Amino acid sequence: MLPLLAGVAPFGLVIGVTVAELGLPHLAGWSLGWLVYAGSAQLAAVGLLAGSASAVVVVASVAVINLRLALYSAAMAPHWRGTSTAWRLVAAYLLIDPSFAVGTQSYDGSRPRRQAHLHYVGAALVLWVGWLIVIGIGVTAGSTMPPELRLESIGPLYLVTLVVMAARTAAARIGVAVAVVTAVVTSLLPLHLGPAVGMAAGLLVGSLVLRRSS
């Protein structure tokens, strides 16, 4: 997990610095690290909270962004059958992109079932602790940095980069285009509903295009 943690650590620092730059309470911003525990969703939540969005909009936006985690859960579910409810709750909570990548190695059949469980949870906990630490460093360091640096602009640029890199299929590109256009058109909706509506529209259209092409 350590190489993956080194790769996501700069993003965690950006989230922490963004919290400080936007003037959000440091404890509240840092707490998103374990309450939401997903980089892109955390960054979106920070921006929405700074813009005084309602709790409903923040929760809905985070849920839409994290829909991919449902696919990860479906892939891991067969390996977790027969374990206790408490263990499954912890394992599912820790399931994000890097921990899923390590999890696929944990359950590749090269180790006994119990060792596979420990391998996954151990790696996922390393990521979780490291993520909270780097966000805390970002929150603390961000308050001492001059506002002229405009470090909060790094986060949205990072998200744009992720979207561009992920949009490799026609369905994904069409979905992104629909999401952007819809979000712009609905940007004047109350309660900052524009982004949530845009994401929902993009997912719906992208799913329809993928179904027709398959």
ZAMARTOR-730700 format. One line per 2 residues: number of its first residue (from 0); their letters; for each residue x negated, y negated, z of N, C-alpha, C, O. Coordinates in steps of 0.05 Angstrom, whole numbers. Example, Ala and Ser with C-alpha at 12.3 -4.5 7.8 and 13.67 -1.06 7.14 Angstrom:
// residues 2
0> AS> -264,114,156,-246,90,156,-264,66,156,-285,66,169  -257,45,142,-273,21,143,-258,-1,157,-268,-23,161;
***
This chain:
// residues 214
0> ML> -16,24,0,0,0,0,-17,-25,0,-8,-46,-9  -42,-23,10,-58,-48,13,-63,-63,-14,-61,-87,-14;
2> PL> -69,-49,-36,-71,-64,-61,-45,-78,-69,-46,-101,-79  -22,-65,-65,3,-78,-71,8,-102,-53,18,-122,-62;
4> LA> 1,-99,-27,4,-121,-9,-13,-145,-17,-5,-168,-15  -38,-139,-26,-55,-161,-35,-43,-175,-59,-47,-199,-63;
6> GV> -28,-160,-76,-16,-172,-99,8,-190,-92,13,-210,-106  24,-182,-72,48,-198,-65,42,-219,-44,59,-236,-39;
8> AP> 19,-218,-31,13,-237,-9,14,-266,-19,25,-283,-4  3,-273,-42,6,-301,-51,35,-310,-53,41,-333,-48;
10> FG> 53,-293,-62,81,-300,-64,92,-305,-36,108,-324,-32  84,-289,-16,93,-294,11,83,-320,22,98,-334,36;
12> LV> 59,-327,15,48,-354,23,64,-376,11,70,-396,23  71,-372,-15,87,-393,-29,114,-397,-15,123,-419,-12;
14> IG> 127,-375,-7,153,-377,6,150,-392,33,166,-409,39  129,-385,48,124,-399,73,119,-429,69,130,-445,84;
16> VT> 102,-435,50,96,-463,44,121,-478,34,126,-501,42  138,-464,18,162,-477,9,181,-484,32,193,-505,32;
18> VA> 183,-466,51,199,-471,75,189,-497,89,205,-514,96  163,-500,92,152,-524,105,156,-548,88,163,-570,98;
20> EL> 152,-546,61,154,-569,44,183,-580,42,187,-604,40  202,-561,43,230,-569,41,242,-579,68,265,-588,69;
22> GL> 226,-577,89,236,-587,114,255,-569,129,269,-578,147  256,-544,122,273,-525,137,261,-518,164,236,-520,166;
24> PH> 277,-512,184,266,-502,209,247,-478,205,255,-459,191  224,-480,216,204,-459,211,213,-432,219,209,-412,205;
26> LA> 225,-430,243,235,-404,252,256,-392,234,256,-368,228  274,-409,225,295,-400,207,283,-390,180,291,-369,170;
28> GW> 265,-406,170,252,-398,144,236,-372,147,238,-355,129  221,-370,169,206,-345,173,224,-321,177,218,-299,168;
30> SL> 246,-326,190,265,-304,196,276,-291,171,285,-268,171  277,-307,149,287,-295,124,269,-272,115,278,-254,101;
32> GW> 244,-272,125,226,-251,117,236,-224,126,232,-204,111  249,-222,149,259,-196,158,289,-194,155,300,-171,156;
34> LV> 303,-216,153,332,-214,149,339,-207,120,357,-191,116  325,-219,101,330,-213,73,310,-193,63,318,-174,49;
36> YA> 285,-197,68,263,-179,61,263,-171,31,265,-148,24  261,-191,15,258,-188,-14,250,-215,-25,265,-234,-24;
38> GS> 226,-216,-36,214,-242,-43,231,-260,-60,236,-283,-52  241,-251,-82,257,-268,-100,283,-277,-86,290,-301,-89;
40> AQ> 296,-259,-72,320,-267,-58,314,-286,-35,330,-305,-30  291,-283,-21,284,-301,0,279,-329,-11,288,-349,0;
42> LA> 265,-331,-34,260,-357,-46,286,-370,-54,289,-395,-51  304,-355,-66,330,-366,-74,345,-376,-49,357,-397,-50;
44> AV> 345,-360,-28,359,-368,-3,347,-394,8,362,-411,18  320,-396,8,307,-421,18,317,-445,3,323,-466,14;
46> GL> 317,-443,-24,326,-465,-40,355,-473,-36,361,-496,-35  372,-453,-33,400,-458,-28,405,-470,-1,421,-489,2;
48> LA> 391,-461,19,393,-472,46,384,-501,47,396,-518,60  362,-506,33,351,-534,32,371,-552,17,372,-576,23;
50> GS> 387,-541,-1,407,-557,-16,434,-557,-2,453,-566,-14  435,-548,23,459,-549,39,481,-531,28,505,-538,30;
52> AS> 474,-509,15,494,-491,4,507,-477,27,496,-474,49  532,-468,22,547,-454,43,536,-426,47,521,-416,31;
54> AV> 542,-415,70,533,-388,77,543,-367,57,529,-348,51  567,-371,48,579,-352,29,563,-351,3,557,-330,-8;
56> VV> 555,-375,-7,539,-376,-31,511,-364,-27,502,-350,-45  499,-369,-4,472,-358,1,474,-328,2,457,-314,-11;
58> VA> 493,-317,16,495,-288,19,502,-275,-8,491,-254,-16  520,-287,-24,528,-277,-50,504,-277,-69,500,-258,-83;
60> SV> 489,-299,-69,466,-301,-87,445,-280,-80,434,-267,-98  439,-276,-54,420,-256,-46,429,-228,-54,413,-212,-63;
62> AV> 455,-223,-50,466,-196,-57,463,-191,-87,456,-169,-95  469,-211,-104,467,-207,-133,438,-202,-141,432,-184,-157;
64> IN> 419,-218,-130,391,-215,-137,381,-188,-129,364,-176,-143  391,-177,-107,381,-152,-97,396,-127,-106,393,-106,-95;
66> LR> 412,-130,-127,428,-107,-137,409,-85,-146,417,-61,-146  385,-92,-155,367,-71,-165,360,-51,-143,353,-28,-148;
68> LA> 362,-60,-117,355,-42,-95,375,-19,-93,368,2,-83  399,-22,-104,418,0,-104,408,22,-122,412,46,-116;
70> LY> 395,15,-144,383,36,-161,361,50,-147,358,75,-150  344,35,-133,323,48,-118,334,67,-97,324,90,-93;
72> SA> 355,59,-84,368,76,-64,378,102,-76,375,124,-64  390,100,-99,401,124,-113,378,143,-120,382,167,-119;
74> AM> 355,132,-127,333,149,-134,320,163,-110,311,185,-112  321,149,-87,308,160,-63,327,178,-47,318,194,-31;
76> AP> 354,175,-51,373,190,-35,369,220,-34,371,231,-12  363,233,-56,359,262,-55,336,270,-36,337,292,-24;
78> HW> 315,254,-34,293,260,-17,299,256,13,286,268,30  319,240,18,325,233,46,349,248,57,356,244,81;
80> RG> 361,266,42,383,282,52,373,301,74,351,312,72  389,303,95,382,320,117,367,306,140,363,318,161;
82> TS> 359,281,135,346,266,156,367,252,174,391,252,167  359,242,197,378,229,215,388,203,204,375,191,186;
84> TA> 411,194,214,422,168,205,403,145,212,399,127,196  391,146,236,373,125,244,349,124,225,340,102,217;
86> WR> 338,147,217,315,147,199,323,136,172,308,120,160  346,143,162,355,133,135,359,103,136,353,89,116;
88> LV> 370,93,158,374,64,160,347,49,159,345,29,145  327,59,174,301,46,173,288,48,146,277,29,135;
90> AA> 289,72,134,277,77,108,290,59,86,276,48,69  317,57,87,331,41,68,325,11,71,322,-4,52;
92> YL> 323,2,96,316,-26,102,289,-33,90,286,-56,80  270,-15,91,243,-20,82,240,-17,52,218,-21,41;
94> LI> 261,-9,38,259,-3,9,261,-27,-8,282,-38,-13  238,-37,-18,236,-58,-38,217,-49,-59,208,-26,-59;
96> DP> 210,-66,-78,195,-58,-102,169,-43,-95,165,-21,-104  150,-55,-79,125,-41,-74,129,-15,-58,116,5,-64;
98> SF> 147,-15,-38,152,10,-23,165,31,-40,160,55,-35  181,23,-59,192,43,-78,170,55,-95,170,79,-101;
100> AV> 151,38,-104,129,48,-120,113,69,-105,105,90,-116  107,64,-79,92,83,-63,110,107,-56,100,129,-54;
102> GT> 136,102,-53,154,124,-46,155,145,-68,158,169,-63  154,136,-93,154,155,-115,130,173,-114,131,196,-123;
104> QS> 107,163,-104,83,179,-100,86,198,-76,77,220,-76  100,187,-55,103,203,-31,118,229,-36,112,250,-25;
106> YD> 139,228,-54,156,251,-59,150,263,-86,169,273,-100  125,263,-94,118,275,-120,113,305,-118,105,318,-137;
108> GS> 118,317,-94,114,346,-90,87,354,-82,82,378,-78  68,336,-78,41,343,-70,37,346,-40,16,354,-32;
110> RP> 57,340,-24,55,342,5,81,353,16,102,350,4  80,365,40,104,375,53,124,353,58,117,329,58;
112> RR> 149,360,61,171,341,64,166,321,87,169,297,84  158,332,110,154,315,133,131,295,128,133,271,135;
114> QA> 109,305,116,87,287,110,95,266,89,85,243,90  113,273,71,122,254,51,138,232,64,135,208,57;
116> HL> 155,239,84,170,219,99,150,200,113,154,175,112  130,211,127,111,194,141,95,177,123,89,154,129;
118> HY> 88,188,100,73,172,80,88,148,71,78,126,69  114,152,65,130,130,56,134,109,77,130,86,73;
120> VG> 142,118,101,148,99,123,123,84,131,124,60,137  100,98,133,75,85,140,68,63,121,60,41,129;
122> AA> 69,70,95,62,49,75,82,26,76,74,3,73  108,32,79,128,11,79,125,-7,103,130,-31,101;
124> LV> 117,4,126,113,-13,150,89,-31,146,89,-54,155  68,-21,134,44,-38,128,53,-62,111,44,-84,117;
126> LW> 69,-57,91,79,-79,74,96,-98,90,93,-123,88  114,-88,107,132,-105,122,117,-123,141,122,-147,142;
128> VG> 98,-112,156,83,-128,175,66,-148,160,65,-172,168  52,-140,139,36,-159,123,52,-181,111,43,-204,110;
130> WL> 76,-175,102,94,-195,90,102,-216,110,101,-240,104  109,-208,134,117,-227,154,93,-244,163,96,-268,169;
132> IV> 69,-233,163,45,-248,171,39,-270,150,34,-293,157  40,-263,124,32,-283,104,54,-305,102,47,-328,97;
134> IG> 79,-298,106,99,-319,107,95,-338,130,97,-362,128  88,-326,154,82,-343,177,58,-361,172,59,-384,180;
136> IG> 38,-351,159,14,-368,152,23,-390,134,14,-413,137  39,-384,114,48,-404,96,65,-426,109,62,-450,103;
138> VT> 83,-418,127,99,-437,142,81,-456,158,86,-480,159  61,-444,172,44,-460,189,26,-478,173,23,-502,179;
140> AG> 14,-467,152,-5,-483,136,10,-504,119,0,-526,114  34,-497,111,49,-516,94,55,-542,108,56,-563,94;
142> ST> 59,-542,134,65,-566,148,42,-585,150,45,-609,156  17,-576,144,-7,-593,145,-16,-602,118,-35,-617,116;
144> MP> -3,-593,97,-11,-600,70,3,-625,60,27,-629,67  -10,-642,45,2,-666,35,25,-660,16,23,-642,0;
146> PE> 48,-675,19,71,-669,2,66,-674,-28,81,-665,-45  45,-690,-34,39,-696,-62,32,-671,-78,33,-671,-103;
148> LR> 24,-649,-64,17,-624,-79,41,-611,-91,39,-596,-111  65,-617,-81,90,-606,-91,88,-575,-94,95,-564,-115;
150> LE> 79,-562,-73,76,-533,-74,103,-519,-77,103,-496,-85  125,-532,-69,150,-518,-72,158,-512,-100,176,-496,-106;
152> SI> 144,-525,-120,150,-520,-148,138,-494,-157,146,-484,-179  119,-483,-142,107,-457,-150,127,-435,-150,127,-417,-167;
154> GP> 144,-435,-129,164,-414,-127,182,-410,-151,183,-388,-162  196,-431,-160,213,-428,-183,197,-419,-208,207,-404,-224;
156> LY> 172,-429,-211,156,-421,-234,149,-391,-232,149,-377,-252  145,-381,-208,140,-353,-204,164,-336,-212,162,-315,-225;
158> LV> 188,-346,-204,212,-331,-211,216,-331,-241,224,-310,-253  211,-353,-254,213,-354,-283,194,-334,-296,202,-320,-315;
160> TL> 170,-332,-286,150,-313,-296,160,-284,-293,157,-268,-312  172,-278,-270,182,-251,-266,204,-245,-286,205,-223,-296;
162> VV> 222,-264,-290,244,-260,-309,233,-255,-337,243,-237,-351  214,-271,-345,203,-269,-372,190,-242,-376,193,-229,-397;
164> MA> 175,-233,-356,161,-208,-358,180,-184,-357,175,-163,-370  202,-187,-343,221,-165,-340,240,-163,-364,251,-141,-370;
166> AR> 244,-185,-379,263,-185,-401,251,-174,-426,244,-188,-445  247,-147,-426,234,-134,-448,253,-121,-468,245,-114,-490;
168> TA> 278,-118,-460,298,-105,-478,317,-127,-488,319,-148,-477  332,-120,-509,352,-138,-519,374,-144,-499,382,-167,-496;
170> AA> 382,-124,-484,403,-127,-464,394,-147,-442,409,-164,-433  368,-144,-434,358,-161,-413,355,-190,-423,362,-208,-408;
172> RI> 346,-193,-447,343,-221,-458,370,-234,-461,373,-258,-455  389,-219,-471,416,-231,-474,428,-238,-447,440,-259,-443;
174> GV> 424,-220,-427,434,-225,-400,422,-250,-388,436,-266,-376  396,-253,-392,382,-277,-381,392,-302,-395,397,-322,-381;
176> AV> 396,-301,-421,406,-324,-436,434,-332,-426,440,-356,-422  451,-312,-423,478,-318,-413,478,-329,-385,493,-348,-379;
178> AV> 461,-318,-368,458,-328,-341,450,-357,-340,461,-373,-324  430,-364,-356,420,-391,-356,441,-411,-366,446,-431,-353;
180> VT> 453,-404,-388,474,-422,-400,497,-425,-381,507,-447,-376  506,-403,-369,529,-404,-351,522,-420,-326,539,-436,-316;
182> AV> 498,-417,-315,490,-432,-291,489,-462,-297,497,-478,-280  480,-469,-321,479,-498,-328,507,-509,-331,513,-531,-321;
184> VT> 524,-494,-345,551,-503,-349,566,-506,-323,582,-525,-320  562,-488,-305,577,-488,-279,561,-502,-257,568,-498,-233;
186> SL> 541,-517,-263,524,-529,-243,539,-550,-226,530,-556,-204  561,-560,-236,577,-580,-221,598,-567,-203,613,-582,-190;
188> LP> 600,-541,-203,619,-528,-185,613,-534,-156,589,-538,-149  632,-535,-139,627,-540,-110,613,-517,-97,613,-495,-108;
190> LH> 601,-522,-74,588,-502,-57,564,-489,-71,556,-467,-64  553,-502,-91,529,-492,-106,535,-464,-118,518,-446,-117;
192> LG> 559,-461,-129,567,-435,-140,554,-430,-167,555,-407,-176  544,-450,-180,533,-447,-207,513,-424,-210,517,-407,-228;
194> PA> 492,-423,-194,473,-401,-197,486,-373,-193,480,-355,-208  503,-370,-173,516,-344,-168,533,-336,-192,533,-313,-200;
196> VG> 549,-355,-203,566,-349,-226,548,-342,-250,555,-323,-265  526,-356,-253,508,-350,-276,496,-322,-274,495,-308,-293;
198> MA> 488,-314,-249,476,-288,-246,497,-266,-251,491,-246,-263  521,-270,-241,542,-250,-245,549,-247,-274,552,-225,-284;
200> AG> 550,-270,-289,556,-269,-317,534,-255,-333,539,-239,-351  509,-261,-325,486,-248,-339,486,-218,-335,481,-203,-353;
202> LL> 491,-209,-310,491,-181,-304,514,-167,-319,510,-145,-330  537,-179,-321,560,-167,-334,555,-164,-364,558,-143,-376;
204> VG> 546,-186,-377,541,-185,-406,518,-166,-412,519,-151,-431  496,-167,-396,474,-149,-401,482,-120,-398,472,-104,-414;
206> SL> 499,-114,-379,508,-86,-375,525,-77,-399,522,-55,-408  542,-95,-409,559,-88,-432,542,-83,-457,547,-64,-472;
208> VL> 522,-100,-461,504,-96,-484,489,-70,-482,485,-56,-502  479,-64,-458,464,-39,-454,482,-15,-458,473,5,-470;
210> RR> 507,-16,-450,525,6,-453,531,11,-482,533,34,-491  535,-11,-498,541,-8,-526,517,3,-542,521,17,-562;
212> SS> 493,-4,-534,470,4,-549,461,32,-542,444,44,-556  471,43,-519,463,70,-511,482,92,-523,478,116,-518;
***
